[in-house]
Amino acid sequence: MKDNNHSPDLIGQHAIKLISNVGFSVFIFSVLTFTIIAITYQPPDPWESSRALTRAFTQVSNATFQMDTSVIQTGEDIDPVSVSINPSTSPAYPPVAQPDPLSPIPSMVSSGCDDASLVNCSAPGVLTAVKKFNAKHFKSIMFVEYQKPVDGPGPNECDVSWRFRNKKDRSWRKYRDFRRFKFGYGDDCSYKIVRAKGWHSGVNAKRPRSQSQPKSKTVTTLRDDEINDTIPVMGSGLRNGKYLYYSRGGDYCKNMNQYIWSLLCALGEARYLNRTFVMDLRICLSSKHASSNRDEEGKDFRFYFDYEHLKETASIVEEHEFVKNWRKFEKQYKKKVPVRKVASYKVAPVELKNDTSTIIWRRFDKPEPGNYWYRVCENQAANYINRPWHSLWKSKRIMNIVSEISGKMDWDFDAVHVIRGEKAKNKAMWPHLNEDTSPESLVTKLQGVVKPWRNLYIATNEPFYNYFDRLRSYYKVHLLDDYKGLWGNKSEWYNETMSLNGGRPVEFDGYMRAEMDTEVLYRAKKQVETFYDLTKDCKDGVNSC
């Protein structure tokens, strides 16, 4: 029997039908494509097209104009090919969209290539070149804000100001620098930096600071607008608030480490009890840090620590303002403020958790060591009282000088911490320290660690300035006393601390020196310590290693 499904007639009909379907599908697809193109197509401006063609055939594309937005935005990862034309990839500058590679970049290219043409400091390319220069040369610095460049004193000189922070800083405080740059033109008509001067050289870009009214004609006081450590007025807050008040204890006039340990205990208890801490800003400086070798009262907390930051991170009220408001409240309302007096540190904070008194007043009247504040946080209390270390920063006035010292060394220095003083004299506890920190031993030790002729900062308690002269034959030696003008009687620090001190000059004492030495050491690229690096002795004396 003949199979009708494979007859020649039927096969031909199927082929014709298949070809018709394919042809119709192609036709429909072509119509749709043409329709989409017709709807979305916009013809270019013939004038712009001609200019684009002219550029394409007459200008050579420069690969360095390409902006690499994939680079991680940290200073140490930046390796610009050319200071004058590479786009900035510092964390302070957000990534920018890729430009047309055939067109010049106005922000980076000057208006003329003639070396005789004067540089316009307001041109965007000037600031771009400065950003790239800074990113290349100061990799330990994070630049967070730039001001518009201004004219310098000479032709092609521009002064530029910026705010920055050191990447090693745990705080986010910002500092200021302003420098002077000499500009020229590159081969591709871009701006380039011919010469850069040092720290705070661009005085035309320095923002003027506000001048407060002096109390007498003989006192000139300047105030840093970026520091706000004024004491807030309490107002009528006593009625609704809850307070924790510590009377003065045995910690007064003890070394600063004990003061900090005790103060943070008190702040920690106040936070645990959800109360405002009443804080005495008066500090007694231990004889250990005083030039008179005696305990010195009348120091201000704000000389050493950042009161503004403390106000922002902890609930505090200044003691004098609190007591004044307390008396005013009782006089006005003819009634006593509810107060619970706690006579011993042995009353645990957990026992006071539900107390409803307006004021919890801890008294420290016992003999030492029962009158130390930090004893409140001992034993079981240590399990639930957390000291708010994040609230206590060094004074920004101190840190401004630290940044200035580091900036004067262009942030490119190594440091050695040389502990001498009383420890070097105590042969029983530290038998090798004096010899191991002698100038001859220091030269031998450091030559294997620090490269010759590096900037070498020496953080030390050695009182004799010329003790380290031997090292000057091998390194560019820097000591804290080399920068004494930064706290001298013509400095901003001097004027600002005198303003805090009622118009009386403030001595630059031993604890301030220790703060600065520590912070400058911390910013060094290479750090050499006395113990474990320079001497065989144990840090805490014989048999303590």
LINLINGI-V768128 format. One record per residue. RES is the residue in one small letter. NEAR is the number of other C-alpha atoms within 12 Angstrom. D_CENTER is the distance of its C-alpha to the mean C-alpha in Angstrom with 2 decimals. Layout:
# LINLINGI-V768128
[[RES & NEAR & D_CENTER] [RES & NEAR & D_CENTER]]
This chain:
# LINLINGI-V768128
[[m & 4 & 98.48] [k & 7 & 96.33] [d & 8 & 92.57] [n & 10 & 91.90] [n & 13 & 88.11] [h & 12 & 88.29] [s & 12 & 90.76] [p & 13 & 89.99] [d & 12 & 90.10] [l & 14 & 87.47] [i & 14 & 85.11] [g & 14 & 85.37] [q & 15 & 84.63] [h & 16 & 81.47] [a & 14 & 80.20] [i & 14 & 80.81] [k & 14 & 79.00] [l & 14 & 75.94] [i & 14 & 75.73] [s & 14 & 75.98] [n & 14 & 73.13] [v & 14 & 70.81] [g & 14 & 71.72] [f & 14 & 71.11] [s & 14 & 67.64] [v & 14 & 66.66] [f & 14 & 67.93] [i & 14 & 65.92] [f & 14 & 62.71] [s & 14 & 63.26] [v & 14 & 63.83] [l & 14 & 60.61] [t & 15 & 58.56] [f & 14 & 60.11] [t & 13 & 59.49] [i & 13 & 55.76] [i & 13 & 55.39] [a & 12 & 57.35] [i & 11 & 55.17] [t & 10 & 51.73] [y & 11 & 52.50] [q & 10 & 51.47] [p & 12 & 52.80] [p & 11 & 50.37] [d & 10 & 50.64] [p & 11 & 53.12] [w & 11 & 51.32] [e & 12 & 47.96] [s & 13 & 49.82] [s & 13 & 51.42] [r & 17 & 48.16] [a & 20 & 46.60] [l & 15 & 49.66] [t & 15 & 49.48] [r & 18 & 45.86] [a & 17 & 46.74] [f & 13 & 49.57] [t & 12 & 48.19] [q & 16 & 44.46] [v & 16 & 43.08] [s & 19 & 40.19] [n & 21 & 37.04] [a & 19 & 35.32] [t & 24 & 31.94] [f & 30 & 31.99] [q & 25 & 31.54] [m & 25 & 28.14] [d & 24 & 27.14] [t & 21 & 25.46] [s & 16 & 25.77] [v & 21 & 23.02] [i & 18 & 20.14] [q & 24 & 17.10] [t & 27 & 14.78] [g & 33 & 14.39] [e & 22 & 16.33] [d & 21 & 19.19] [i & 33 & 19.81] [d & 26 & 22.88] [p & 29 & 24.19] [v & 18 & 27.83] [s & 29 & 27.70] [v & 36 & 24.93] [s & 39 & 27.10] [i & 40 & 28.14] [n & 37 & 26.11] [p & 43 & 24.31] [s & 43 & 20.55] [t & 37 & 19.28] [s & 40 & 15.55] [p & 30 & 13.76] [a & 24 & 13.42] [y & 24 & 17.19] [p & 21 & 19.57] [p & 19 & 22.66] [v & 15 & 25.69] [a & 13 & 29.34] [q & 17 & 31.47] [p & 22 & 33.43] [d & 18 & 37.10] [p & 20 & 37.44] [l & 22 & 40.46] [s & 26 & 38.81] [p & 28 & 36.52] [i & 29 & 32.96] [p & 21 & 32.86] [s & 26 & 29.07] [m & 37 & 29.29] [v & 33 & 32.76] [s & 36 & 33.97] [s & 25 & 37.03] [g & 21 & 39.05] [c & 19 & 39.37] [d & 17 & 41.06] [d & 20 & 39.20] [a & 12 & 40.74] [s & 17 & 38.98] [l & 24 & 36.19] [v & 37 & 32.76] [n & 29 & 31.82] [c & 35 & 28.18] [s & 23 & 28.18] [a & 27 & 29.24] [p & 29 & 26.81] [g & 38 & 27.34] [v & 46 & 25.70] [l & 42 & 22.29] [t & 39 & 22.87] [a & 43 & 23.62] [v & 47 & 20.48] [k & 47 & 18.33] [k & 36 & 20.32] [f & 37 & 20.17] [n & 44 & 16.38] [a & 37 & 16.33] [k & 30 & 19.00] [h & 24 & 17.93] [f & 32 & 14.15] [k & 32 & 13.97] [s & 32 & 10.99] [i & 37 & 8.85] [m & 37 & 8.41] [f & 39 & 10.01] [v & 31 & 10.08] [e & 24 & 12.70] [y & 30 & 15.47] [q & 30 & 18.08] [k & 27 & 21.72] [p & 36 & 22.83] [v & 32 & 25.27] [d & 29 & 28.14] [g & 28 & 27.80] [p & 18 & 30.64] [g & 18 & 32.55] [p & 20 & 33.95] [n & 32 & 31.67] [e & 34 & 28.60] [c & 41 & 25.70] [d & 41 & 22.61] [v & 42 & 19.51] [s & 35 & 16.35] [w & 33 & 13.13] [r & 28 & 9.66] [f & 34 & 6.89] [r & 34 & 3.55] [n & 35 & 4.88] [k & 26 & 6.95] [k & 21 & 7.70] [d & 23 & 4.94] [r & 18 & 7.05] [s & 22 & 5.49] [w & 19 & 4.77] [r & 29 & 4.39] [k & 25 & 5.05] [y & 35 & 6.89] [r & 35 & 10.39] [d & 40 & 12.75] [f & 37 & 16.40] [r & 37 & 18.86] [r & 37 & 22.55] [f & 43 & 24.16] [k & 32 & 27.86] [f & 39 & 29.17] [g & 36 & 32.33] [y & 32 & 33.99] [g & 24 & 34.23] [d & 18 & 37.53] [d & 27 & 36.91] [c & 26 & 36.22] [s & 38 & 32.48] [y & 45 & 30.06] [k & 37 & 28.71] [i & 32 & 26.64] [v & 22 & 29.03] [r & 19 & 26.83] [a & 28 & 23.23] [k & 25 & 22.57] [g & 24 & 19.76] [w & 27 & 16.74] [h & 30 & 17.45] [s & 26 & 20.91] [g & 30 & 21.22] [v & 27 & 22.14] [n & 26 & 24.04] [a & 29 & 20.91] [k & 25 & 19.27] [r & 24 & 19.29] [p & 12 & 21.56] [r & 15 & 20.37] [s & 16 & 22.80] [q & 17 & 25.13] [s & 18 & 26.38] [q & 15 & 30.04] [p & 20 & 30.78] [k & 16 & 33.17] [s & 13 & 35.27] [k & 9 & 36.06] [t & 11 & 34.86] [v & 22 & 31.28] [t & 26 & 28.75] [t & 32 & 25.57] [l & 26 & 22.56] [r & 28 & 20.06] [d & 28 & 16.51] [d & 18 & 16.86] [e & 19 & 13.28] [i & 28 & 14.08] [n & 22 & 16.83] [d & 31 & 18.08] [t & 22 & 21.71] [i & 23 & 24.12] [p & 19 & 25.47] [v & 18 & 29.25] [m & 25 & 30.74] [g & 18 & 33.70] [s & 19 & 36.31] [g & 20 & 34.13] [l & 31 & 36.09] [r & 24 & 38.94] [n & 18 & 37.21] [g & 27 & 34.36] [k & 33 & 34.35] [y & 43 & 32.84] [l & 42 & 32.30] [y & 39 & 32.95] [y & 40 & 32.73] [s & 30 & 34.84] [r & 29 & 33.77] [g & 34 & 34.49] [g & 26 & 34.82] [d & 32 & 31.07] [y & 33 & 31.12] [c & 28 & 30.85] [k & 29 & 30.06] [n & 24 & 27.23] [m & 29 & 23.67] [n & 21 & 23.35] [q & 23 & 26.37] [y & 28 & 25.14] [i & 31 & 21.94] [w & 27 & 24.17] [s & 32 & 26.63] [l & 41 & 24.35] [l & 32 & 22.74] [c & 33 & 26.32] [a & 47 & 27.34] [l & 42 & 24.50] [g & 39 & 25.44] [e & 45 & 29.08] [a & 39 & 28.42] [r & 28 & 26.71] [y & 32 & 29.62] [l & 32 & 32.14] [n & 27 & 30.37] [r & 34 & 30.46] [t & 36 & 28.39] [f & 39 & 27.63] [v & 37 & 28.97] [m & 34 & 26.56] [d & 30 & 27.64] [l & 34 & 24.93] [r & 24 & 27.14] [i & 28 & 26.33] [c & 32 & 28.77] [l & 36 & 27.29] [s & 28 & 29.15] [s & 21 & 31.34] [k & 24 & 29.42] [h & 27 & 26.57] [a & 26 & 28.82] [s & 19 & 30.43] [s & 15 & 33.64] [n & 13 & 33.86] [r & 15 & 34.57] [d & 22 & 32.73] [e & 25 & 31.30] [e & 19 & 31.19] [g & 23 & 29.73] [k & 33 & 26.04] [d & 28 & 23.59] [f & 35 & 21.05] [r & 37 & 18.63] [f & 39 & 18.88] [y & 37 & 17.09] [f & 30 & 15.22] [d & 31 & 13.39] [y & 34 & 16.56] [e & 28 & 15.23] [h & 28 & 13.26] [l & 33 & 16.41] [k & 27 & 18.63] [e & 18 & 16.94] [t & 20 & 17.22] [a & 30 & 20.46] [s & 31 & 23.79] [i & 38 & 24.42] [v & 37 & 26.64] [e & 31 & 26.99] [e & 27 & 30.19] [h & 20 & 31.94] [e & 24 & 31.49] [f & 33 & 32.73] [v & 24 & 35.79] [k & 19 & 36.73] [n & 23 & 36.65] [w & 31 & 38.58] [r & 19 & 41.35] [k & 22 & 41.49] [f & 23 & 41.91] [e & 18 & 44.77] [k & 13 & 46.48] [q & 14 & 46.31] [y & 14 & 47.44] [k & 11 & 49.77] [k & 14 & 48.60] [k & 19 & 46.46] [v & 28 & 43.13] [p & 22 & 43.51] [v & 20 & 41.93] [r & 22 & 42.09] [k & 23 & 41.86] [v & 27 & 40.89] [a & 21 & 42.29] [s & 25 & 40.99] [y & 34 & 37.91] [k & 26 & 40.42] [v & 24 & 40.45] [a & 26 & 38.11] [p & 37 & 35.56] [v & 22 & 37.51] [e & 19 & 40.53] [l & 28 & 38.72] [k & 21 & 37.38] [n & 15 & 40.26] [d & 23 & 40.81] [t & 21 & 41.27] [s & 26 & 41.01] [t & 28 & 38.72] [i & 33 & 37.40] [i & 36 & 37.21] [w & 32 & 37.35] [r & 36 & 36.78] [r & 27 & 38.63] [f & 30 & 37.96] [d & 22 & 41.23] [k & 20 & 42.27] [p & 13 & 42.31] [e & 15 & 39.58] [p & 18 & 38.24] [g & 21 & 39.31] [n & 26 & 37.22] [y & 36 & 33.73] [w & 39 & 31.46] [y & 35 & 30.13] [r & 34 & 33.73] [v & 43 & 33.54] [c & 32 & 31.35] [e & 26 & 33.73] [n & 16 & 36.48] [q & 16 & 36.77] [a & 26 & 33.99] [a & 20 & 31.48] [n & 17 & 32.38] [y & 21 & 31.17] [i & 28 & 28.78] [n & 26 & 25.17] [r & 29 & 22.75] [p & 25 & 19.64] [w & 23 & 17.07] [h & 20 & 14.32] [s & 29 & 15.27] [l & 30 & 14.71] [w & 33 & 11.46] [k & 35 & 11.78] [s & 35 & 12.47] [k & 37 & 10.04] [r & 41 & 12.91] [i & 38 & 12.72] [m & 38 & 9.07] [n & 34 & 10.04] [i & 35 & 12.82] [v & 39 & 11.01] [s & 39 & 9.17] [e & 34 & 12.68] [i & 38 & 14.50] [s & 42 & 12.68] [g & 35 & 13.17] [k & 27 & 16.77] [m & 31 & 17.32] [d & 29 & 16.00] [w & 36 & 13.55] [d & 27 & 16.87] [f & 35 & 18.08] [d & 35 & 19.41] [a & 40 & 19.59] [v & 42 & 22.30] [h & 35 & 22.38] [v & 41 & 25.83] [i & 35 & 27.07] [r & 30 & 30.27] [g & 18 & 31.35] [e & 17 & 33.69] [k & 28 & 33.25] [a & 27 & 34.66] [k & 18 & 37.66] [n & 19 & 38.36] [k & 17 & 40.56] [a & 18 & 41.72] [m & 22 & 38.34] [w & 31 & 36.72] [p & 22 & 39.71] [h & 27 & 37.96] [l & 35 & 34.66] [n & 30 & 36.03] [e & 25 & 37.69] [d & 28 & 34.93] [t & 40 & 32.42] [s & 27 & 34.95] [p & 25 & 34.19] [e & 21 & 36.73] [s & 24 & 35.34] [l & 36 & 31.76] [v & 27 & 33.04] [t & 19 & 34.90] [k & 25 & 32.12] [l & 36 & 29.34] [q & 21 & 31.62] [g & 15 & 31.74] [v & 22 & 27.98] [v & 29 & 26.30] [k & 20 & 27.80] [p & 20 & 29.65] [w & 20 & 28.14] [r & 28 & 24.54] [n & 31 & 22.05] [l & 41 & 22.28] [y & 45 & 20.21] [i & 43 & 22.26] [a & 38 & 20.74] [t & 34 & 23.93] [n & 32 & 25.98] [e & 29 & 28.88] [p & 20 & 30.12] [f & 14 & 31.98] [y & 18 & 30.01] [n & 16 & 32.58] [y & 22 & 32.70] [f & 31 & 30.67] [d & 21 & 32.65] [r & 20 & 34.30] [l & 33 & 31.10] [r & 23 & 30.94] [s & 17 & 33.81] [y & 24 & 31.69] [y & 27 & 28.04] [k & 26 & 26.04] [v & 31 & 25.28] [h & 34 & 22.47] [l & 37 & 22.59] [l & 38 & 20.62] [d & 26 & 23.70] [d & 20 & 23.49] [y & 24 & 20.79] [k & 22 & 22.62] [g & 18 & 22.85] [l & 27 & 19.23] [w & 33 & 20.58] [g & 22 & 24.17] [n & 22 & 26.33] [k & 18 & 25.29] [s & 24 & 21.52] [e & 27 & 19.35] [w & 37 & 18.39] [y & 33 & 22.14] [n & 32 & 23.07] [e & 40 & 20.54] [t & 37 & 21.35] [m & 32 & 25.00] [s & 31 & 24.86] [l & 32 & 23.71] [n & 23 & 26.49] [g & 19 & 29.30] [g & 22 & 29.57] [r & 23 & 29.87] [p & 25 & 27.84] [v & 26 & 25.44] [e & 29 & 25.84] [f & 32 & 22.99] [d & 26 & 24.01] [g & 28 & 23.82] [y & 30 & 21.26] [m & 35 & 18.76] [r & 33 & 19.63] [a & 29 & 19.15] [e & 34 & 15.64] [m & 41 & 14.67] [d & 36 & 16.77] [t & 30 & 15.28] [e & 35 & 11.62] [v & 44 & 12.94] [l & 36 & 15.21] [y & 32 & 12.66] [r & 37 & 11.16] [a & 37 & 14.79] [k & 29 & 16.45] [k & 25 & 19.33] [q & 27 & 19.49] [v & 32 & 22.92] [e & 29 & 23.70] [t & 36 & 26.82] [f & 25 & 28.28] [y & 18 & 29.21] [d & 26 & 28.44] [l & 35 & 30.22] [t & 29 & 32.73] [k & 25 & 35.29] [d & 30 & 34.85] [c & 22 & 33.39] [k & 24 & 30.18] [d & 17 & 32.09] [g & 21 & 35.32] [v & 18 & 38.57] [n & 13 & 39.35] [s & 11 & 35.95] [c & 13 & 34.73]]
